[in-house]
Amino acid sequence: MGKPLTNLWPVCLQGSYFLIPEKLQAVVKWEALNPGHVGNNGIRSNTGGLNYYIHGDDIKLMVNYIHTWSDFHEANPSFGEDQFDEVIGRIQLMF
């Protein structure tokens, strides 16, 4: 078996607030992960997003903007940019 992951530390802080009660929600999130295997392999992300509730949690639209920092990419530039951005959209249908 491999070496145990004794230095692993994931962290996630998230908050949300209804801008329009039960219809439009703003969301912010901060995440960090340090797998603890070797140095310079942590990753951190900030997220800002909106959830639009069409029919409660049964039908909703979600969109998030995510900015990520990668310690691994910063230490190894040949793998690409150490900071990158994403926009992610999602439709949720529950029945």
A tleap script that builds the chain and sets N, CA, C and O, in Angstrom:
source leaprc.protein.ff14SB
mol = sequence {
  NMET GLY LYS PRO LEU THR ASN LEU TRP PRO
  VAL CYS LEU GLN GLY SER TYR PHE LEU ILE
  PRO GLU LYS LEU GLN ALA VAL VAL LYS TRP
  GLU ALA LEU ASN PRO GLY HIE VAL GLY ASN
  ASN GLY ILE ARG SER ASN THR GLY GLY LEU
  ASN TYR TYR ILE HIE GLY ASP ASP ILE LYS
  LEU MET VAL ASN TYR ILE HIE THR TRP SER
  ASP PHE HIE GLU ALA ASN PRO SER PHE GLY
  GLU ASP GLN PHE ASP GLU VAL ILE GLY ARG
  ILE GLN LEU MET CPHE
}
set mol.1.N position { 0.842 -1.177 0.000 }
set mol.1.CA position { 0.000 0.000 0.000 }
set mol.1.C position { 0.889 1.243 0.000 }
set mol.1.O position { 2.056 1.188 0.387 }
set mol.2.N position { 0.325 2.345 -0.434 }
set mol.2.CA position { 1.053 3.602 -0.491 }
set mol.2.C position { 1.108 4.304 0.858 }
set mol.2.O position { 0.534 3.848 1.847 }
set mol.3.N position { 1.796 5.395 0.865 }
set mol.3.CA position { 1.925 6.223 2.060 }
set mol.3.C position { 0.561 6.834 2.426 }
set mol.3.O position { -0.127 7.338 1.539 }
set mol.4.N position { 0.148 6.806 3.712 }
set mol.4.CA position { -1.135 7.410 4.097 }
set mol.4.C position { -1.135 8.920 3.887 }
set mol.4.O position { -0.097 9.570 4.014 }
set mol.5.N position { -2.292 9.471 3.568 }
set mol.5.CA position { -2.441 10.904 3.306 }
set mol.5.C position { -2.712 11.643 4.612 }
set mol.5.O position { -3.836 12.077 4.864 }
set mol.6.N position { -1.694 11.784 5.431 }
set mol.6.CA position { -1.880 12.416 6.739 }
set mol.6.C position { -1.932 13.932 6.658 }
set mol.6.O position { -2.404 14.576 7.596 }
set mol.7.N position { -1.459 14.526 5.558 }
set mol.7.CA position { -1.423 15.987 5.438 }
set mol.7.C position { -2.562 16.553 4.586 }
set mol.7.O position { -2.562 17.740 4.259 }
set mol.8.N position { -3.515 15.718 4.234 }
set mol.8.CA position { -4.631 16.161 3.394 }
set mol.8.C position { -5.494 17.163 4.149 }
set mol.8.O position { -5.894 16.911 5.286 }
set mol.9.N position { -5.783 18.308 3.513 }
set mol.9.CA position { -6.710 19.277 4.128 }
set mol.9.C position { -7.555 19.976 3.068 }
set mol.9.O position { -7.080 20.883 2.385 }
set mol.10.N position { -8.804 19.552 2.935 }
set mol.10.CA position { -9.747 20.270 2.081 }
set mol.10.C position { -10.539 21.290 2.910 }
set mol.10.O position { -10.863 21.030 4.069 }
set mol.11.N position { -10.847 22.439 2.320 }
set mol.11.CA position { -11.624 23.482 2.999 }
set mol.11.C position { -12.637 24.047 2.011 }
set mol.11.O position { -12.313 24.274 0.845 }
set mol.12.N position { -13.862 24.274 2.477 }
set mol.12.CA position { -14.884 24.888 1.639 }
set mol.12.C position { -15.750 25.787 2.515 }
set mol.12.O position { -16.301 25.342 3.522 }
set mol.13.N position { -15.866 27.045 2.127 }
set mol.13.CA position { -16.761 27.998 2.791 }
set mol.13.C position { -17.737 28.498 1.742 }
set mol.13.O position { -17.332 28.931 0.663 }
set mol.14.N position { -19.033 28.438 2.063 }
set mol.14.CA position { -20.043 28.834 1.087 }
set mol.14.C position { -21.140 29.640 1.764 }
set mol.14.O position { -21.534 29.359 2.896 }
set mol.15.N position { -21.622 30.641 1.052 }
set mol.15.CA position { -22.729 31.443 1.551 }
set mol.15.C position { -23.678 31.782 0.411 }
set mol.15.O position { -23.288 31.818 -0.756 }
set mol.16.N position { -24.922 32.029 0.772 }
set mol.16.CA position { -25.898 32.404 -0.250 }
set mol.16.C position { -26.915 33.365 0.366 }
set mol.16.O position { -27.097 33.421 1.582 }
set mol.17.N position { -27.568 34.118 -0.522 }
set mol.17.CA position { -28.555 35.101 -0.078 }
set mol.17.C position { -29.592 35.280 -1.188 }
set mol.17.O position { -29.238 35.450 -2.355 }
set mol.18.N position { -30.875 35.240 -0.816 }
set mol.18.CA position { -31.933 35.460 -1.796 }
set mol.18.C position { -32.064 36.954 -2.088 }
set mol.18.O position { -32.414 37.738 -1.206 }
set mol.19.N position { -31.784 37.335 -3.321 }
set mol.19.CA position { -31.963 38.716 -3.768 }
set mol.19.C position { -33.445 39.006 -3.987 }
set mol.19.O position { -33.934 40.092 -3.673 }
set mol.20.N position { -34.144 38.021 -4.527 }
set mol.20.CA position { -35.604 38.050 -4.663 }
set mol.20.C position { -36.091 36.785 -3.951 }
set mol.20.O position { -35.792 35.681 -4.406 }
set mol.21.N position { -36.826 36.918 -2.858 }
set mol.21.CA position { -37.199 35.744 -2.052 }
set mol.21.C position { -37.788 34.597 -2.877 }
set mol.21.O position { -38.738 34.775 -3.639 }
set mol.22.N position { -37.194 33.420 -2.698 }
set mol.22.CA position { -37.618 32.165 -3.318 }
set mol.22.C position { -37.528 32.153 -4.840 }
set mol.22.O position { -38.061 31.245 -5.477 }
set mol.23.N position { -36.857 33.155 -5.441 }
set mol.23.CA position { -36.720 33.209 -6.901 }
set mol.23.C position { -35.271 33.341 -7.374 }
set mol.23.O position { -34.819 32.551 -8.204 }
set mol.24.N position { -34.535 34.335 -6.851 }
set mol.24.CA position { -33.181 34.613 -7.327 }
set mol.24.C position { -32.218 34.622 -6.148 }
set mol.24.O position { -32.380 35.394 -5.203 }
set mol.25.N position { -31.211 33.753 -6.217 }
set mol.25.CA position { -30.266 33.575 -5.111 }
set mol.25.C position { -28.840 33.829 -5.602 }
set mol.25.O position { -28.432 33.308 -6.640 }
set mol.26.N position { -28.086 34.634 -4.847 }
set mol.26.CA position { -26.662 34.840 -5.107 }
set mol.26.C position { -25.874 33.863 -4.242 }
set mol.26.O position { -26.234 33.600 -3.094 }
set mol.27.N position { -24.794 33.332 -4.808 }
set mol.27.CA position { -23.975 32.343 -4.112 }
set mol.27.C position { -22.507 32.733 -4.237 }
set mol.27.O position { -22.061 33.140 -5.310 }
set mol.28.N position { -21.757 32.612 -3.149 }
set mol.28.CA position { -20.305 32.779 -3.172 }
set mol.28.C position { -19.683 31.579 -2.470 }
set mol.28.O position { -20.246 31.032 -1.523 }
set mol.29.N position { -18.505 31.182 -2.959 }
set mol.29.CA position { -17.844 30.015 -2.377 }
set mol.29.C position { -16.336 30.167 -2.502 }
set mol.29.O position { -15.838 30.685 -3.501 }
set mol.30.N position { -15.614 29.716 -1.487 }
set mol.30.CA position { -14.157 29.638 -1.507 }
set mol.30.C position { -13.780 28.206 -1.169 }
set mol.30.O position { -14.252 27.644 -0.180 }
set mol.31.N position { -12.921 27.620 -2.000 }
set mol.31.CA position { -12.483 26.240 -1.795 }
set mol.31.C position { -10.974 26.170 -1.879 }
set mol.31.O position { -10.342 26.917 -2.626 }
set mol.32.N position { -10.403 25.257 -1.098 }
set mol.32.CA position { -8.964 25.001 -1.166 }
set mol.32.C position { -8.730 23.526 -0.907 }
set mol.32.O position { -9.421 22.903 -0.102 }
set mol.33.N position { -7.742 22.975 -1.603 }
set mol.33.CA position { -7.371 21.576 -1.401 }
set mol.33.C position { -5.861 21.470 -1.477 }
set mol.33.O position { -5.239 21.924 -2.436 }
set mol.34.N position { -5.287 20.869 -0.463 }
set mol.34.CA position { -3.869 20.537 -0.473 }
set mol.34.C position { -3.777 19.042 -0.248 }
set mol.34.O position { -3.922 18.586 0.887 }
set mol.35.N position { -3.535 18.248 -1.315 }
set mol.35.CA position { -3.517 16.797 -1.169 }
set mol.35.C position { -2.424 16.280 -0.239 }
set mol.35.O position { -2.542 15.166 0.271 }
set mol.36.N position { -1.364 17.055 -0.002 }
set mol.36.CA position { -0.337 16.644 0.933 }
set mol.36.C position { 0.642 15.608 0.408 }
set mol.36.O position { 1.467 15.111 1.174 }
set mol.37.N position { 0.579 15.263 -0.880 }
set mol.37.CA position { 1.502 14.259 -1.427 }
set mol.37.C position { 2.902 14.822 -1.552 }
set mol.37.O position { 3.853 14.288 -0.983 }
set mol.38.N position { 3.018 15.898 -2.295 }
set mol.38.CA position { 4.298 16.574 -2.525 }
set mol.38.C position { 4.050 18.067 -2.438 }
set mol.38.O position { 2.902 18.512 -2.459 }
set mol.39.N position { 5.105 18.830 -2.341 }
set mol.39.CA position { 4.933 20.281 -2.291 }
set mol.39.C position { 4.386 20.831 -3.592 }
set mol.39.O position { 4.485 20.186 -4.636 }
set mol.40.N position { 3.818 22.006 -3.534 }
set mol.40.CA position { 3.345 22.727 -4.715 }
set mol.40.C position { 2.265 22.000 -5.515 }
set mol.40.O position { 2.305 21.999 -6.745 }
set mol.41.N position { 1.304 21.384 -4.831 }
set mol.41.CA position { 0.223 20.770 -5.600 }
set mol.41.C position { -1.160 21.149 -5.072 }
set mol.41.O position { -2.134 20.434 -5.307 }
set mol.42.N position { -1.244 22.268 -4.363 }
set mol.42.CA position { -2.539 22.749 -3.871 }
set mol.42.C position { -3.322 23.450 -4.961 }
set mol.42.O position { -2.772 23.838 -5.993 }
set mol.43.N position { -4.609 23.608 -4.718 }
set mol.43.CA position { -5.481 24.300 -5.658 }
set mol.43.C position { -6.514 25.088 -4.854 }
set mol.43.O position { -7.012 24.614 -3.833 }
set mol.44.N position { -6.834 26.310 -5.331 }
set mol.44.CA position { -7.807 27.174 -4.657 }
set mol.44.C position { -8.744 27.760 -5.700 }
set mol.44.O position { -8.341 28.037 -6.830 }
set mol.45.N position { -10.015 27.946 -5.302 }
set mol.45.CA position { -11.011 28.506 -6.223 }
set mol.45.C position { -11.932 29.474 -5.497 }
set mol.45.O position { -12.294 29.254 -4.341 }
set mol.46.N position { -12.305 30.545 -6.185 }
set mol.46.CA position { -13.374 31.446 -5.757 }
set mol.46.C position { -14.501 31.308 -6.767 }
set mol.46.O position { -14.266 31.285 -7.975 }
set mol.47.N position { -15.731 31.216 -6.262 }
set mol.47.CA position { -16.901 31.061 -7.124 }
set mol.47.C position { -17.930 32.130 -6.785 }
set mol.47.O position { -18.171 32.419 -5.613 }
set mol.48.N position { -18.525 32.704 -7.797 }
set mol.48.CA position { -19.660 33.598 -7.647 }
set mol.48.C position { -20.737 33.133 -8.609 }
set mol.48.O position { -20.444 32.836 -9.767 }
set mol.49.N position { -21.980 33.065 -8.148 }
set mol.49.CA position { -23.005 32.557 -9.038 }
set mol.49.C position { -24.402 33.022 -8.686 }
set mol.49.O position { -24.633 33.664 -7.662 }
set mol.50.N position { -25.329 32.677 -9.571 }
set mol.50.CA position { -26.743 32.978 -9.382 }
set mol.50.C position { -27.559 31.715 -9.625 }
set mol.50.O position { -27.275 30.943 -10.541 }
set mol.51.N position { -28.573 31.517 -8.793 }
set mol.51.CA position { -29.549 30.445 -8.976 }
set mol.51.C position { -30.910 31.096 -9.192 }
set mol.51.O position { -31.328 31.956 -8.417 }
set mol.52.N position { -31.596 30.677 -10.252 }
set mol.52.CA position { -32.938 31.180 -10.527 }
set mol.52.C position { -33.918 30.024 -10.365 }
set mol.52.O position { -33.875 29.052 -11.118 }
set mol.53.N position { -34.794 30.137 -9.384 }
set mol.53.CA position { -35.759 29.084 -9.056 }
set mol.53.C position { -37.044 29.300 -9.849 }
set mol.53.O position { -37.796 30.235 -9.573 }
set mol.54.N position { -37.295 28.437 -10.833 }
set mol.54.CA position { -38.494 28.533 -11.659 }
set mol.54.C position { -39.674 27.893 -10.937 }
set mol.54.O position { -40.777 28.439 -10.908 }
set mol.55.N position { -39.416 26.719 -10.353 }
set mol.55.CA position { -40.452 25.985 -9.603 }
set mol.55.C position { -39.770 25.336 -8.395 }
set mol.55.O position { -39.606 24.117 -8.345 }
set mol.56.N position { -39.379 26.163 -7.428 }
set mol.56.CA position { -38.655 25.660 -6.256 }
set mol.56.C position { -37.380 24.945 -6.668 }
set mol.56.O position { -36.748 25.322 -7.655 }
set mol.57.N position { -36.989 23.899 -5.910 }
set mol.57.CA position { -35.813 23.105 -6.270 }
set mol.57.C position { -36.091 22.152 -7.430 }
set mol.57.O position { -35.161 21.558 -7.974 }
set mol.58.N position { -37.352 22.000 -7.814 }
set mol.58.CA position { -37.701 21.066 -8.886 }
set mol.58.C position { -37.210 21.538 -10.256 }
set mol.58.O position { -36.768 20.726 -11.068 }
set mol.59.N position { -37.285 22.828 -10.513 }
set mol.59.CA position { -36.797 23.384 -11.782 }
set mol.59.C position { -36.040 24.661 -11.454 }
set mol.59.O position { -36.614 25.625 -10.948 }
set mol.60.N position { -34.741 24.656 -11.747 }
set mol.60.CA position { -33.958 25.872 -11.512 }
set mol.60.C position { -32.797 25.965 -12.492 }
set mol.60.O position { -32.307 24.960 -13.007 }
set mol.61.N position { -32.378 27.187 -12.731 }
set mol.61.CA position { -31.230 27.493 -13.584 }
set mol.61.C position { -30.102 27.989 -12.688 }
set mol.61.O position { -30.333 28.761 -11.757 }
set mol.62.N position { -28.883 27.541 -12.973 }
set mol.62.CA position { -27.729 27.959 -12.183 }
set mol.62.C position { -26.602 28.366 -13.121 }
set mol.62.O position { -26.376 27.724 -14.147 }
set mol.63.N position { -25.901 29.427 -12.768 }
set mol.63.CA position { -24.721 29.843 -13.512 }
set mol.63.C position { -23.662 30.279 -12.498 }
set mol.63.O position { -23.957 30.995 -11.541 }
set mol.64.N position { -22.421 29.832 -12.727 }
set mol.64.CA position { -21.307 30.157 -11.830 }
set mol.64.C position { -20.109 30.651 -12.620 }
set mol.64.O position { -19.824 30.159 -13.712 }
set mol.65.N position { -19.416 31.621 -12.063 }
set mol.65.CA position { -18.106 32.055 -12.556 }
set mol.65.C position { -17.093 31.558 -11.526 }
set mol.65.O position { -17.256 31.801 -10.330 }
set mol.66.N position { -16.047 30.863 -11.982 }
set mol.66.CA position { -15.054 30.287 -11.083 }
set mol.66.C position { -13.662 30.750 -11.507 }
set mol.66.O position { -13.279 30.625 -12.670 }
set mol.67.N position { -12.913 31.287 -10.541 }
set mol.67.CA position { -11.500 31.630 -10.767 }
set mol.67.C position { -10.669 30.678 -9.918 }
set mol.67.O position { -10.899 30.545 -8.716 }
set mol.68.N position { -9.693 30.011 -10.554 }
set mol.68.CA position { -8.899 28.982 -9.886 }
set mol.68.C position { -7.417 29.315 -9.959 }
set mol.68.O position { -6.922 29.816 -10.969 }
set mol.69.N position { -6.717 29.024 -8.858 }
set mol.69.CA position { -5.257 29.133 -8.765 }
set mol.69.C position { -4.700 27.736 -8.539 }
set mol.69.O position { -5.178 27.018 -7.661 }
set mol.70.N position { -3.700 27.340 -9.315 }
set mol.70.CA position { -3.080 26.023 -9.183 }
set mol.70.C position { -1.612 26.177 -8.815 }
set mol.70.O position { -0.823 26.712 -9.594 }
set mol.71.N position { -1.246 25.704 -7.623 }
set mol.71.CA position { 0.160 25.748 -7.210 }
set mol.71.C position { 1.016 24.852 -8.102 }
set mol.71.O position { 2.162 25.189 -8.401 }
set mol.72.N position { 0.472 23.720 -8.526 }
set mol.72.CA position { 1.211 22.795 -9.389 }
set mol.72.C position { 1.565 23.459 -10.714 }
set mol.72.O position { 2.703 23.362 -11.173 }
set mol.73.N position { 0.594 24.134 -11.332 }
set mol.73.CA position { 0.867 24.805 -12.612 }
set mol.73.C position { 1.827 25.977 -12.427 }
set mol.73.O position { 2.632 26.267 -13.313 }
set mol.74.N position { 1.744 26.653 -11.277 }
set mol.74.CA position { 2.682 27.742 -11.009 }
set mol.74.C position { 4.112 27.206 -10.902 }
set mol.74.O position { 5.048 27.835 -11.396 }
set mol.75.N position { 4.282 26.051 -10.260 }
set mol.75.CA position { 5.609 25.446 -10.110 }
set mol.75.C position { 6.072 24.745 -11.382 }
set mol.75.O position { 7.269 24.521 -11.562 }
set mol.76.N position { 5.137 24.396 -12.268 }
set mol.76.CA position { 5.452 23.671 -13.513 }
set mol.76.C position { 4.770 24.360 -14.688 }
set mol.76.O position { 3.776 23.847 -15.201 }
set mol.77.N position { 5.281 25.516 -15.130 }
set mol.77.CA position { 4.617 26.306 -16.175 }
set mol.77.C position { 4.388 25.561 -17.492 }
set mol.77.O position { 3.526 25.956 -18.277 }
set mol.78.N position { 5.140 24.501 -17.743 }
set mol.78.CA position { 4.961 23.766 -18.997 }
set mol.78.C position { 3.594 23.076 -19.067 }
set mol.78.O position { 3.168 22.684 -20.154 }
set mol.79.N position { 2.900 22.920 -17.937 }
set mol.79.CA position { 1.575 22.311 -17.915 }
set mol.79.C position { 0.458 23.316 -18.187 }
set mol.79.O position { -0.704 22.920 -18.285 }
set mol.80.N position { 0.774 24.588 -18.308 }
set mol.80.CA position { -0.238 25.582 -18.633 }
set mol.80.C position { -0.317 26.688 -17.601 }
set mol.80.O position { 0.486 26.752 -16.670 }
set mol.81.N position { -1.298 27.556 -17.782 }
set mol.81.CA position { -1.489 28.709 -16.911 }
set mol.81.C position { -1.748 28.272 -15.473 }
set mol.81.O position { -2.378 27.243 -15.232 }
set mol.82.N position { -1.254 29.067 -14.517 }
set mol.82.CA position { -1.475 28.737 -13.105 }
set mol.82.C position { -2.778 29.332 -12.575 }
set mol.82.O position { -3.206 28.995 -11.472 }
set mol.83.N position { -3.410 30.211 -13.347 }
set mol.83.CA position { -4.720 30.761 -12.984 }
set mol.83.C position { -5.628 30.646 -14.202 }
set mol.83.O position { -5.212 30.917 -15.329 }
set mol.84.N position { -6.863 30.244 -13.964 }
set mol.84.CA position { -7.785 30.115 -15.082 }
set mol.84.C position { -9.206 30.384 -14.613 }
set mol.84.O position { -9.510 30.305 -13.423 }
set mol.85.N position { -10.070 30.702 -15.570 }
set mol.85.CA position { -11.450 31.087 -15.307 }
set mol.85.C position { -12.400 30.169 -16.061 }
set mol.85.O position { -12.087 29.673 -17.144 }
set mol.86.N position { -13.565 29.956 -15.465 }
set mol.86.CA position { -14.604 29.139 -16.089 }
set mol.86.C position { -15.959 29.786 -15.844 }
set mol.86.O position { -16.165 30.452 -14.829 }
set mol.87.N position { -16.866 29.589 -16.763 }
set mol.87.CA position { -18.272 29.915 -16.556 }
set mol.87.C position { -19.031 28.610 -16.791 }
set mol.87.O position { -18.924 27.994 -17.851 }
set mol.88.N position { -19.799 28.205 -15.782 }
set mol.88.CA position { -20.513 26.933 -15.846 }
set mol.88.C position { -22.008 27.191 -15.661 }
set mol.88.O position { -22.408 27.881 -14.724 }
set mol.89.N position { -22.822 26.646 -16.540 }
set mol.89.CA position { -24.258 26.747 -16.439 }
set mol.89.C position { -24.884 25.380 -16.224 }
set mol.89.O position { -24.345 24.366 -16.668 }
set mol.90.N position { -26.003 25.355 -15.556 }
set mol.90.CA position { -26.669 24.079 -15.275 }
set mol.90.C position { -28.174 24.295 -15.176 }
set mol.90.O position { -28.630 25.318 -14.665 }
set mol.91.N position { -28.937 23.331 -15.665 }
set mol.91.CA position { -30.383 23.294 -15.512 }
set mol.91.C position { -30.703 22.083 -14.641 }
set mol.91.O position { -30.243 20.977 -14.925 }
set mol.92.N position { -31.480 22.282 -13.594 }
set mol.92.CA position { -31.860 21.172 -12.728 }
set mol.92.C position { -33.348 20.884 -12.876 }
set mol.92.O position { -34.187 21.770 -12.708 }
set mol.93.N position { -33.660 19.636 -13.191 }
set mol.93.CA position { -35.035 19.166 -13.290 }
set mol.93.C position { -35.184 17.972 -12.354 }
set mol.93.O position { -34.460 16.985 -12.491 }
set mol.94.N position { -36.098 18.049 -11.425 }
set mol.94.CA position { -36.346 16.942 -10.499 }
set mol.94.C position { -37.808 16.554 -10.603 }
set mol.94.O position { -38.697 17.406 -10.606 }
set mol.95.N position { -38.039 15.253 -10.687 }
set mol.95.CA position { -39.424 14.762 -10.745 }
set mol.95.C position { -39.506 13.402 -10.098 }
set mol.95.O position { -40.584 12.809 -10.041 }
savepdb mol mol.pdb
quit
